[in-house]
Amino acid sequence: MNDFNAQVIADFNANGGKPGGYFKDAPVLLLHSIGAKSGQERTQPLMYLPGGERRWYVFASYGGAPKNPAWYHNLLANPDFDISVGDGTTISRVPVHARELAGEERDQTYARQAELFPQFADYEKKTTRDIIPVIELTARAS
């Protein structure tokens, strides 16, 4: 894990799930994915779009890089894992199931995120990938 992510995770944990700094005023969750090859848990802080009751959307933007981030491949290989979300006071670890969105559903969800956080529109313009994947995370029974 790089130093930036380690600091965001520490800030997330110290502030009840509401990190400051670069992510001030942005919704952030911790993705506890299972490595596709290693089988080990990997923790990644990600901005998300709330999707209503017990649903979250994450974006494999990777800053507009030409390839998808490693966590995206982990979710495809192991779609059942946990996330941590917080309200500024309490952090909850929630078991979720991942589903990749496609077509109009994907496009509308990505457009909403880009409207709220314009850097996501920049990532989409910058990348050479056909699309930036959008993943729906839905709470499941533990």
N, C-alpha and C positions, 0 to 999 in steps of 0.2 A: 504494500500500500504506500502511496506517495505521501509526502509530508502535508500537502494541502488537504487531502482527504482525511488524514489522521486528525488534523486540527479541526476540520468541520465536524467530524464524529465526536471529538472531545467537547466541542462547543455545544453540539446538539444535546449530548448527555448532561452537560452542566446546566443547560437552560431549559430543561423540560421539553426538549424537542423543537426548540425555536432558536437555531443558530443565528448569530449576527454576521458581521463582516460582509463578505460578498453575497451572502444569502439573506441579508436583512430584509424583512418583509416578503420573503418568498417561502412558499410551502416546501418543506424538505422532509423526506423520509429516509430511513436507513433500510436498504435492500440487503437481506441476508440470504443471498443466493447460494446454491450448491454448485461447486465447480463441475463442469461437464466432464473433465478428465480426472481431476483429483478427488472428487467427491467431498471435498472440504468446504466448509462455510466460508464465503467471501462477503465482506460488508462494504457497501458502496453508498455514499450519500447521494441522493438524487432529488432534483426538483420534481414536483408532481402537480397534477391537476386533480382537484377533488372531483369525484364522480357521484356524489350523493352518498346515501347510506351504505357504508362498508365497501366502497369502491374507490380506486385510485388509478390514475393514468400516468405512466412514465414514458419517457421519450429517449430512444437510443440515438441521440443527436451527436454525441461524442465531439461536441464543438464544431461540427461540420466536417470532421475528418472523412477521408475516403472509404473507411471501413467501419463496420459496426463495433461497438465496445464489447469487451469480453463478457460482461454481465448479460448481454443480450443472448449470446450463445448458451450461457449457463441456464437462462430461463427456458429456452427452447428444449434443452436436454432434460431439465428438472423443473417442471412448471409449478410444483407445489413446494413452498418454502415460507419464510416469515418476513415481515417487515416490522419496523419500529416507527411509530408515529406519536407525536406529542402535541399538547395544547399550550405549552409554555409552563405548565406545572407538572403534569404527569406524562410519562412515556408508556405506551402500551406496545407489547409485542403481539402481532396479529398474524395468524396463519392465513396465507392467501394462495390463490390459484391464478396463474398467468395465462392470458389469451392475447395473441397478436391480432390487432384490428386490421381490417382490409377495406379497400374501396372507399365509398362515401363516408362510412363510419370513421375510418382512419383520418380521412381528409378533414372532416368537420372537427374532430377532436384536436388534431394538430393545429388547425387554423385558430381554434379558441385559445390554445396555449400561446401561439405566436401573437395573438391580439393582446393577451395579458402581459407577456414577456417578450418584447420585440427581438431579443437576441435569438429566439428560436426561428424567427423568419430569416435572420441572417445565416443561421446554421444551414437552413434548407437551401438558400441561394449558394452558399459556399461549397456544399458537398458535391462530389461527383457520383454519389450513389443515386439510384433511381428514386428512392424515397427514404425518409428517416422513419424507422419502425416506431409504432405506438403500441404499447402493451397495457392492457387492462388488467388490474389486480383486483380480484374479488375475494372478500373474506370467506373463509371456509370454516367449518366446524373443526375444532382442535381435537 
